[in-house]
């Protein structure tokens, strides 16, 4: 295992079971829908993962681009949504081929922790070029420096309690403690940013940013930011 991309290009034990996965992606779909500005908007979900409810997101906009770095994930997305004319699956390098100024919304959820700072700055430049002047970038699930794996575990257990999968969540946490995810996390680490650091990075990239009132998903110890291109 040499990179996070390699890790995600396989079946992973990150979810404790099918109910956990379904509730996770349903919550994310609802969060994305909440940011779609209009029924004819063009939306990019960058680093989308399995996006199990992308069809529901697509039903609320004109066009939905799904992009993920893992070929296995893209293959599954293509198989699942090939009949939906509103959805297109793109490799990350294909995003650069989208017309400049063509996107109303770019959503980036739970990705920054797997990027180097240079990778992040390069992607911010790309996303800014693709957004319309009045478009919006949403970066979600940013991990602050003071959030530990214990905090994440508590948030998961609370989510599991309310979602009806507590037993499998406890078992899943035990598996994760001895999993490849823990090993690669120790080897490669996860990028963490304070609120001020993300604000500075976004401003340097030509955005007008602000922290959102709530984070995407179940873990409110993490942060979501919205940003519009500077005029």
Secondary structure, 3 states (H helix, E strand, C coil): CCCHHHHHCCCCCCCCCHHHHHHHHHHHHHHHHCCCCCCCCEEEEECCCCCCCHHHHHCCCCEEEEECCCHHHHHHHHHHHCCCCCEEEECHHHHCCCCCCCEEEEEEECCHHHCCHHHHHHHHHHHHHHEEEEEEEEEEEECCCCCCHHHHHHHHHHHHHHHCCHHHHHHHHHHHHCCHHHHHHHHHCCCCCCHHHHHHHHHHCCEEEEECCCCCCCCCCCEEEEEEECC
